[in-house]
Amino acid sequence: MEQELRNKVKEAAREYYKEVFGKKRKFDYIPPSGKLLDEEELLNMIDASLDMWLTAGRFNKEFEQKFAKYLGVKYALSTNSGSSANLLALSALTSHKLGERRLKKGDEVISVAAGFPTTINPILQQGLVPVFVDCEIGTYNIDAEKIEEAITPKTKAIFLAHTLGNSYDLDKIMALAEKYNLWVIEDSCDALGGEYKGKKIGTIGHIGTFSFYPAHHLTMGEGGAVVTNDPQLYKIIMSFRDWGRDCCCPPGKDGVCGKRFTQQLGNLPYGYDHKYTYSHIGFNLKITDWQAALGCSQIGKLDRFLEIRRRNAQLLTEKLQDLKDYLILPIIKDGVKPSWFGYLISVKEDAPFTKQKLVEYLENNGIGTRQLFAGNILRQPMFVDDEQVQFRIGASKLLTSKDLNEDWYKKLPNTDFIMNNTFWVGTFPALGEEEITRISNTIHDFVKGNV
């Protein structure tokens, strides 16, 4: 009877979806990003609702297993956002359980200033020092040739995002990590499904992070994941995610660890309930089963989504080739298979128009655009207005906002170029050849009118 009633509810929902959402979407305004959902996602969320299980449950377990299998990693942990995934990854490296390899306050982490702030924020939130290295134009990733000169005895980790799904030089970075005994976190929030020499992005460093926001390659609405092949890091990340708890028992389950009343930890009495024993100063960053149910449906469509994104990027490259006197199109290095979160375009410095003018024209003509997030994060108020924030630029001394001036910004020339000259348009899978052609035609119309 229960299954029969459940099926009736789902059949009604299927009819609702077809009536309300079943028509092909037409774009008056072509957004730079977006989600692609169908009735399967709706039915999964209703299935989770009918369970009346309000936190992570059977769908979450299924999603974590499917996600780990897709990436080819041993461990995947869901969390409530990609930003939280980054926070968990960096926080895990501060764990006392890592002994001499733990990150301590004042230690340094190599990163870049061109990107999204939640790659940098956890470094600052844990009392660490970000060290900014300049980027390449075309890939918009870190210039791996400049990393080594920025490393000091205080450098303990490299924490970098793969820019819009296009991988950085992981061979060089992992070689440096081995040489200097550094941790590597791959921020793959914008790069799910991308590959580097046949391996999935996010699986080559010590920890990988992912986002499932609606703009991303698959969505849970809000959501993210942390992956690793290291069993110790897996347990530490889980602890930080789940209040800092020492126990690995999932919500609503007792005795999974087999040690609930048989340990003496800290200065607690012997046998104190392991479910209420805390080994880290953690958070509560779990997801709900509704989100996981959405993810379980989306992950089965991920390869198709990626195929469309790659096709859209290739179409843009083909259609914009004749404008290369004025525009810099994305560069793909040997061994890299991008997953194209979006399509980055830079206006050359000697072009007879500016990025600002081009972006305004596109927006006024129904083409959505985005900046490369913070542009140069060192020019953002979070750095300029806060004198307590400490950082380094390349091989510089320790700096604060009091030191920032144009001479220091000149140490990151490509980062400033990205801020001033670079933007991106959409490749997400709801877009087809018609929309991509419209994006190209609109760019061409602008260039013809300004050359």
HUZILIN-V221171 format. One record per run of one state. SS is the DSSP state (H for helix, E for strand, L for the rest). FROM is the first residue (numbers start at 1). LEN is the number of residues. If there is no record, write none. Layout:
# HUZILIN-V221171
ss->(SS | SS)
from->(FROM | FROM)
len->(LEN | LEN)
This chain:
# HUZILIN-V221171
ss->(L | H | L | E | L | H | L | H | L | E | L | H | L | H | L | E | L | H | L | E | L | E | L | E | L | H | L | H | L | E | L | H | L | H | L | E | L | E | L | E | L | E | L | E | L | E | L | E | L | H | E | L | E | L | H | L | E | L | E | L | H | L | E | L | E | L | E | L | H | L | E | L | E | L | H | L | H | L | E | L | E | L | H | L | H | E | L | H | L)
from->(1 | 2 | 22 | 30 | 31 | 39 | 52 | 58 | 72 | 75 | 80 | 82 | 93 | 96 | 102 | 108 | 112 | 117 | 126 | 129 | 133 | 135 | 136 | 142 | 143 | 144 | 147 | 148 | 151 | 155 | 162 | 163 | 166 | 170 | 181 | 183 | 188 | 195 | 197 | 199 | 201 | 207 | 212 | 213 | 214 | 221 | 222 | 224 | 229 | 231 | 242 | 243 | 245 | 246 | 274 | 277 | 278 | 279 | 284 | 285 | 289 | 324 | 327 | 330 | 336 | 338 | 342 | 348 | 355 | 365 | 367 | 368 | 370 | 372 | 377 | 380 | 381 | 385 | 391 | 394 | 399 | 400 | 401 | 404 | 406 | 422 | 427 | 433 | 451)
len->(1 | 20 | 8 | 1 | 8 | 13 | 6 | 14 | 3 | 5 | 2 | 11 | 3 | 6 | 6 | 4 | 5 | 9 | 3 | 4 | 2 | 1 | 6 | 1 | 1 | 3 | 1 | 3 | 4 | 7 | 1 | 3 | 4 | 11 | 2 | 5 | 7 | 2 | 2 | 2 | 6 | 5 | 1 | 1 | 7 | 1 | 2 | 5 | 2 | 11 | 1 | 2 | 1 | 28 | 3 | 1 | 1 | 5 | 1 | 4 | 35 | 3 | 3 | 6 | 2 | 4 | 6 | 7 | 10 | 2 | 1 | 2 | 2 | 5 | 3 | 1 | 4 | 6 | 3 | 5 | 1 | 1 | 3 | 2 | 16 | 5 | 6 | 18 | 1)
